Amino acid sequence: MAIMKVIEILSESDKNWEDATRKGIAKASQSLKGIRSAWVQDQSVTVNDSGEVDKYRVSLKVSFEVM
């Protein structure tokens, strides 16, 4: 039987939400082993002074197996 743990991480990208998700998982996998899944809980953007989208942000729930 596997025991799973879920943590929440925040990540951002200047390209899109998919890139922010990839960056968050890549960074988390540097210190977490056994990542099984991630769920995008929330998406948001920051806007610069010109009124354009500056950064794409995601809030991820990441599940991994506890060894």
Contacts in CASP RR format, 6 or more apart in sequence:
PFRMAT RR
TARGET T0000
AUTHOR 0000-0000-0000
METHOD contacts of the structure
MODEL  1
MAIMKVIEILSESDKNWEDATRKGIAKASQSLKGIRSAWVQDQSVTVNDS
GEVDKYRVSLKVSFEVM
2 65 0 8 1.000
3 65 0 8 1.000
3 66 0 8 1.000
4 36 0 8 1.000
4 63 0 8 1.000
4 64 0 8 1.000
4 65 0 8 1.000
4 66 0 8 1.000
5 63 0 8 1.000
5 64 0 8 1.000
5 65 0 8 1.000
5 66 0 8 1.000
6 61 0 8 1.000
6 62 0 8 1.000
6 63 0 8 1.000
7 28 0 8 1.000
7 32 0 8 1.000
7 61 0 8 1.000
7 62 0 8 1.000
7 64 0 8 1.000
8 41 0 8 1.000
8 59 0 8 1.000
8 60 0 8 1.000
8 61 0 8 1.000
8 62 0 8 1.000
9 24 0 8 1.000
9 27 0 8 1.000
9 28 0 8 1.000
9 59 0 8 1.000
9 60 0 8 1.000
9 62 0 8 1.000
10 57 0 8 1.000
10 58 0 8 1.000
10 59 0 8 1.000
10 60 0 8 1.000
11 20 0 8 1.000
11 21 0 8 1.000
11 23 0 8 1.000
11 24 0 8 1.000
11 27 0 8 1.000
11 57 0 8 1.000
11 58 0 8 1.000
11 60 0 8 1.000
12 20 0 8 1.000
12 23 0 8 1.000
12 46 0 8 1.000
12 55 0 8 1.000
12 56 0 8 1.000
12 57 0 8 1.000
12 58 0 8 1.000
13 19 0 8 1.000
13 20 0 8 1.000
13 23 0 8 1.000
13 55 0 8 1.000
13 56 0 8 1.000
14 54 0 8 1.000
14 55 0 8 1.000
14 56 0 8 1.000
15 56 0 8 1.000
16 56 0 8 1.000
17 40 0 8 1.000
17 43 0 8 1.000
17 56 0 8 1.000
17 58 0 8 1.000
19 56 0 8 1.000
20 56 0 8 1.000
20 57 0 8 1.000
20 58 0 8 1.000
21 38 0 8 1.000
21 40 0 8 1.000
21 58 0 8 1.000
21 60 0 8 1.000
24 58 0 8 1.000
24 60 0 8 1.000
25 35 0 8 1.000
25 38 0 8 1.000
25 60 0 8 1.000
25 62 0 8 1.000
28 35 0 8 1.000
28 62 0 8 1.000
29 35 0 8 1.000
32 62 0 8 1.000
32 64 0 8 1.000
33 64 0 8 1.000
33 65 0 8 1.000
33 67 0 8 1.000
34 64 0 8 1.000
34 65 0 8 1.000
35 62 0 8 1.000
35 63 0 8 1.000
35 64 0 8 1.000
36 63 0 8 1.000
36 64 0 8 1.000
36 65 0 8 1.000
37 62 0 8 1.000
37 63 0 8 1.000
38 60 0 8 1.000
38 61 0 8 1.000
38 62 0 8 1.000
38 63 0 8 1.000
39 60 0 8 1.000
39 61 0 8 1.000
39 63 0 8 1.000
40 58 0 8 1.000
40 59 0 8 1.000
40 60 0 8 1.000
41 59 0 8 1.000
41 60 0 8 1.000
41 61 0 8 1.000
42 58 0 8 1.000
42 59 0 8 1.000
43 56 0 8 1.000
43 57 0 8 1.000
43 58 0 8 1.000
43 59 0 8 1.000
44 56 0 8 1.000
44 57 0 8 1.000
45 53 0 8 1.000
45 54 0 8 1.000
45 55 0 8 1.000
45 56 0 8 1.000
45 57 0 8 1.000
46 53 0 8 1.000
46 54 0 8 1.000
46 55 0 8 1.000
46 57 0 8 1.000
47 53 0 8 1.000
47 54 0 8 1.000
48 54 0 8 1.000
END
